[in-house]
Amino acid sequence: MKKLFKCTVCGFIGEGESAPEKCPKCGAPAEKFEELSSEAAAKVYRSDKTNVIHMEVIALADKIIKLSLEGIEDDLDPNCVITFEKAIDEAWTMKQRCKAELAGHMKVGKW
């Protein structure tokens, strides 16, 4: 496992044997980076897969919303429209749950 370094200015996490010369996000110099403990680094690496899964669920929910809007526009029959409207509401809820979970991960350093 490579070492992880966190920019104390913007929170960017760099990976390597040493801190980057400057932060790729905010431009802060290497002195503004702190090395994460092995425990904190393990948490970041371990949570990477789960975070990607949450982002994929968000992308799929967006696709459900888009398809449902197409179905509503087609307006084949009232029951289809109702089903698509419910799908939009449910997809929105799934997106918000995943976003809230990702936000929680960020607060405890799992990103």
C-alpha positions, 0 to 999 in steps of 0.5 A: 500500500502506498502512502497517502498525503492529505492537503490541509488546505483543500483536503485533496489526497495524494498517493505516493512515496512523498507528498506532491510538490504542489497540490493538483487541486489548489496549488498548495506547496508540499509543506501543506500536506500531512501523511495519513496514518496507516489506519486512516490510509487503510480506511481510504483504500477500503472505502474506495470500492463502496464509494464507487458503488454509490456513484454507480447507483447515482448514475443508474438512478439518473438513467431511470429518471431520464427513461421515465421522463421519456415514458411520461412524454410518450403518454401511452396510457395513464397507468404507464405514466403513473408507473414512470412518475413513481419510478422518478420519485423512487430514483430520486430517493435512491440518489439522495440516500447514496449522496448522504452516505457519501457525505457521511464517508467524507466527514469521517475520512473515507474518501 
